Amino acid sequence: MKLYDFDGMFDEKLTEYISKNSSKYKEEEWEDIIPELYKKFGDTPIKSLGKTPREFYGGMTDGELIKCLKLHLKNGVPVSEFLCGAIEGRKLTQGLLPLLDGTQEEIEYAMNLLGADPAATDKYMQMLLTTDDEDIKNRCVDFIKENADAVSNAVKENYKKGAEREYMLEIMSRTTKKDEEIFDILIKAFRSDPDEVPMHASYLAAYGDERALPYLLDKIDEDGITFVEYQELKFAIEALGGEYTKERDFSSDPYFKLIMPDKNQ
């Protein structure tokens, strides 16, 4: 299979175009012009091919598109948006899933193209539990959260086993089907970890069960809370339909001093 560096071809034409028209446009105008030129390039026939870049990929089978992507990555040939667009347009989920077991580049491209596809959720969960790459973990969590109900039982079991507990709490907080066990887990995590009050308060806000309000109100009323904790607790209370109006003095809090201007200056 012959590979074509369409982005390289475009860059050559762009350089030529800019040199001829540099005086016509301001720098900020080029930011809008270049994407339009790229889009137009995708529909412009390449003499050596007799096809436009979009037609070139449009003529490939599903399997050829996946193979082409892998060869581009293997050989260091830039992957154009035209190839990615052709793959996305056909929803090649089953062809992309095996790339999640491939090289780092294959994983990154597969995740970009699959996004939060429900068919990839179980694989993302497996990756979350096995990878050491924090960026990959976070991306997996973001995608899993969009299908949290589908993996709620697995998430609860992972949490009980102590596997990636903070990530499991985050995923549980995005479930939409109310579950007493999940509510209890979120409440216990909020009450038992004084170092993660803001984060755990945000999980309760995301979960959306107003029964958490008494726990949040009790916590925000404590004398020893920080300004950061106060802010997140107040947000969570309001997100659940509650209100906290008591005046608090955080003038000696380092973070408060950092973000709030001195009224005397």
Contacts in CASP RR format, 6 or more apart in sequence:
PFRMAT RR
TARGET T0000
AUTHOR 0000-0000-0000
METHOD contacts of the structure
MODEL  1
MKLYDFDGMFDEKLTEYISKNSSKYKEEEWEDIIPELYKKFGDTPIKSLG
KTPREFYGGMTDGELIKCLKLHLKNGVPVSEFLCGAIEGRKLTQGLLPLL
DGTQEEIEYAMNLLGADPAATDKYMQMLLTTDDEDIKNRCVDFIKENADA
VSNAVKENYKKGAEREYMLEIMSRTTKKDEEIFDILIKAFRSDPDEVPMH
ASYLAAYGDERALPYLLDKIDEDGITFVEYQELKFAIEALGGEYTKERDF
SSDPYFKLIMPDKNQ
1 64 0 8 1.000
1 67 0 8 1.000
1 68 0 8 1.000
1 71 0 8 1.000
3 68 0 8 1.000
3 71 0 8 1.000
3 72 0 8 1.000
3 75 0 8 1.000
3 77 0 8 1.000
4 46 0 8 1.000
4 49 0 8 1.000
4 53 0 8 1.000
4 56 0 8 1.000
5 77 0 8 1.000
5 78 0 8 1.000
5 80 0 8 1.000
6 41 0 8 1.000
6 42 0 8 1.000
6 46 0 8 1.000
6 53 0 8 1.000
6 80 0 8 1.000
6 82 0 8 1.000
6 83 0 8 1.000
7 78 0 8 1.000
7 80 0 8 1.000
8 78 0 8 1.000
9 41 0 8 1.000
9 46 0 8 1.000
10 37 0 8 1.000
10 38 0 8 1.000
10 41 0 8 1.000
13 41 0 8 1.000
14 34 0 8 1.000
14 37 0 8 1.000
17 37 0 8 1.000
18 30 0 8 1.000
25 33 0 8 1.000
38 81 0 8 1.000
41 53 0 8 1.000
42 52 0 8 1.000
42 53 0 8 1.000
42 54 0 8 1.000
42 82 0 8 1.000
43 52 0 8 1.000
43 54 0 8 1.000
44 52 0 8 1.000
44 53 0 8 1.000
45 51 0 8 1.000
45 52 0 8 1.000
45 55 0 8 1.000
46 52 0 8 1.000
46 53 0 8 1.000
46 56 0 8 1.000
49 56 0 8 1.000
53 80 0 8 1.000
53 82 0 8 1.000
54 82 0 8 1.000
54 86 0 8 1.000
56 82 0 8 1.000
57 65 0 8 1.000
57 68 0 8 1.000
57 82 0 8 1.000
57 83 0 8 1.000
57 85 0 8 1.000
57 86 0 8 1.000
58 86 0 8 1.000
60 68 0 8 1.000
60 86 0 8 1.000
62 90 0 8 1.000
62 92 0 8 1.000
62 95 0 8 1.000
63 92 0 8 1.000
63 95 0 8 1.000
65 83 0 8 1.000
65 86 0 8 1.000
65 87 0 8 1.000
65 90 0 8 1.000
65 92 0 8 1.000
66 87 0 8 1.000
66 92 0 8 1.000
66 95 0 8 1.000
66 96 0 8 1.000
66 99 0 8 1.000
68 83 0 8 1.000
69 79 0 8 1.000
69 83 0 8 1.000
69 87 0 8 1.000
69 99 0 8 1.000
69 109 0 8 1.000
70 99 0 8 1.000
70 106 0 8 1.000
71 77 0 8 1.000
72 78 0 8 1.000
72 79 0 8 1.000
72 83 0 8 1.000
73 79 0 8 1.000
73 103 0 8 1.000
73 105 0 8 1.000
73 106 0 8 1.000
73 109 0 8 1.000
79 109 0 8 1.000
84 109 0 8 1.000
84 112 0 8 1.000
84 113 0 8 1.000
87 96 0 8 1.000
87 113 0 8 1.000
88 113 0 8 1.000
92 113 0 8 1.000
93 114 0 8 1.000
93 117 0 8 1.000
93 119 0 8 1.000
93 120 0 8 1.000
94 119 0 8 1.000
96 110 0 8 1.000
96 113 0 8 1.000
96 114 0 8 1.000
96 120 0 8 1.000
97 110 0 8 1.000
97 114 0 8 1.000
97 119 0 8 1.000
97 120 0 8 1.000
97 123 0 8 1.000
99 106 0 8 1.000
99 107 0 8 1.000
99 109 0 8 1.000
99 110 0 8 1.000
100 106 0 8 1.000
100 107 0 8 1.000
100 110 0 8 1.000
100 111 0 8 1.000
100 114 0 8 1.000
100 120 0 8 1.000
100 123 0 8 1.000
100 127 0 8 1.000
107 136 0 8 1.000
111 136 0 8 1.000
111 139 0 8 1.000
111 143 0 8 1.000
114 120 0 8 1.000
114 143 0 8 1.000
115 143 0 8 1.000
116 142 0 8 1.000
116 143 0 8 1.000
116 146 0 8 1.000
116 147 0 8 1.000
118 147 0 8 1.000
118 150 0 8 1.000
120 143 0 8 1.000
121 143 0 8 1.000
121 144 0 8 1.000
121 147 0 8 1.000
121 150 0 8 1.000
121 151 0 8 1.000
122 151 0 8 1.000
124 140 0 8 1.000
124 143 0 8 1.000
124 144 0 8 1.000
125 140 0 8 1.000
125 144 0 8 1.000
125 151 0 8 1.000
125 154 0 8 1.000
125 155 0 8 1.000
125 158 0 8 1.000
127 136 0 8 1.000
127 137 0 8 1.000
127 140 0 8 1.000
128 137 0 8 1.000
128 140 0 8 1.000
128 141 0 8 1.000
128 144 0 8 1.000
128 164 0 8 1.000
128 167 0 8 1.000
129 158 0 8 1.000
129 163 0 8 1.000
129 164 0 8 1.000
131 137 0 8 1.000
131 140 0 8 1.000
137 164 0 8 1.000
137 167 0 8 1.000
141 167 0 8 1.000
141 170 0 8 1.000
141 171 0 8 1.000
144 151 0 8 1.000
144 171 0 8 1.000
145 170 0 8 1.000
145 171 0 8 1.000
145 174 0 8 1.000
146 174 0 8 1.000
148 155 0 8 1.000
148 171 0 8 1.000
148 172 0 8 1.000
148 174 0 8 1.000
148 175 0 8 1.000
148 176 0 8 1.000
149 175 0 8 1.000
149 176 0 8 1.000
149 177 0 8 1.000
151 171 0 8 1.000
152 172 0 8 1.000
152 175 0 8 1.000
152 177 0 8 1.000
152 179 0 8 1.000
152 182 0 8 1.000
155 168 0 8 1.000
155 171 0 8 1.000
155 172 0 8 1.000
156 168 0 8 1.000
156 172 0 8 1.000
156 181 0 8 1.000
156 182 0 8 1.000
156 185 0 8 1.000
158 164 0 8 1.000
158 168 0 8 1.000
159 165 0 8 1.000
159 168 0 8 1.000
159 169 0 8 1.000
159 172 0 8 1.000
159 185 0 8 1.000
166 196 0 8 1.000
166 199 0 8 1.000
169 185 0 8 1.000
169 186 0 8 1.000
169 189 0 8 1.000
169 200 0 8 1.000
169 203 0 8 1.000
170 203 0 8 1.000
172 182 0 8 1.000
172 185 0 8 1.000
172 186 0 8 1.000
172 203 0 8 1.000
172 207 0 8 1.000
173 186 0 8 1.000
173 202 0 8 1.000
173 203 0 8 1.000
173 204 0 8 1.000
173 206 0 8 1.000
173 207 0 8 1.000
174 206 0 8 1.000
174 207 0 8 1.000
175 182 0 8 1.000
175 207 0 8 1.000
178 209 0 8 1.000
182 207 0 8 1.000
183 207 0 8 1.000
183 209 0 8 1.000
183 211 0 8 1.000
183 212 0 8 1.000
186 200 0 8 1.000
186 203 0 8 1.000
186 204 0 8 1.000
186 207 0 8 1.000
186 212 0 8 1.000
187 204 0 8 1.000
187 212 0 8 1.000
187 215 0 8 1.000
189 196 0 8 1.000
189 200 0 8 1.000
189 203 0 8 1.000
190 197 0 8 1.000
190 200 0 8 1.000
190 201 0 8 1.000
190 203 0 8 1.000
190 204 0 8 1.000
190 212 0 8 1.000
190 215 0 8 1.000
190 216 0 8 1.000
190 219 0 8 1.000
191 215 0 8 1.000
193 200 0 8 1.000
197 219 0 8 1.000
197 225 0 8 1.000
197 229 0 8 1.000
197 232 0 8 1.000
197 233 0 8 1.000
198 228 0 8 1.000
198 229 0 8 1.000
198 231 0 8 1.000
198 232 0 8 1.000
198 233 0 8 1.000
199 232 0 8 1.000
201 216 0 8 1.000
201 219 0 8 1.000
201 229 0 8 1.000
201 232 0 8 1.000
201 233 0 8 1.000
201 235 0 8 1.000
201 236 0 8 1.000
202 232 0 8 1.000
202 235 0 8 1.000
202 236 0 8 1.000
204 212 0 8 1.000
204 215 0 8 1.000
204 216 0 8 1.000
204 236 0 8 1.000
204 240 0 8 1.000
205 235 0 8 1.000
205 236 0 8 1.000
205 239 0 8 1.000
205 240 0 8 1.000
208 239 0 8 1.000
208 240 0 8 1.000
209 240 0 8 1.000
210 240 0 8 1.000
210 241 0 8 1.000
210 242 0 8 1.000
212 236 0 8 1.000
212 240 0 8 1.000
213 237 0 8 1.000
213 240 0 8 1.000
213 241 0 8 1.000
213 242 0 8 1.000
216 233 0 8 1.000
216 236 0 8 1.000
216 237 0 8 1.000
216 240 0 8 1.000
217 237 0 8 1.000
217 244 0 8 1.000
219 225 0 8 1.000
219 229 0 8 1.000
219 233 0 8 1.000
220 229 0 8 1.000
220 230 0 8 1.000
220 233 0 8 1.000
220 234 0 8 1.000
220 237 0 8 1.000
220 244 0 8 1.000
221 244 0 8 1.000
221 246 0 8 1.000
225 233 0 8 1.000
226 250 0 8 1.000
226 253 0 8 1.000
226 255 0 8 1.000
227 250 0 8 1.000
227 253 0 8 1.000
227 255 0 8 1.000
227 256 0 8 1.000
228 255 0 8 1.000
230 248 0 8 1.000
230 250 0 8 1.000
233 244 0 8 1.000
234 244 0 8 1.000
237 243 0 8 1.000
237 244 0 8 1.000
238 244 0 8 1.000
250 256 0 8 1.000
251 257 0 8 1.000
END
